[in-house]
Amino acid sequence: MHISTVTQKGQTTIPVFIRRKLGIKPKGKVIFEQKGEEFIIKPLADLDSLVDSLYGSLKTRIKWNKEKAYQAVGKMLAERHLKTLK
């Protein structure tokens, strides 16, 4: 068990061994997911790499539009998050 202090701004430091194990890099983002009375911290996959990795994975006649892809992924993530709040 490790203890971390919360600052007046609500910030805390994730211990280095946890960041390494989860692959959280400087400037990386994390997700806080609630499971009952507990919260789980997960690294958020880089949106650029996620969207770019999907490019060309499906055959379609629709021209690739990165901005629309970002919006679709953002909407999907927001909907998934809202479901966890219920």
Secondary structure, DSSP 8 states (H G I E B T S, - for coil): -------TTS-----HHHHHHHT--TT--EEEEEETTEEEEEE---HHHHHHHHTTSS--SS---HHHHHHHHHHHHHHHHHHHH-
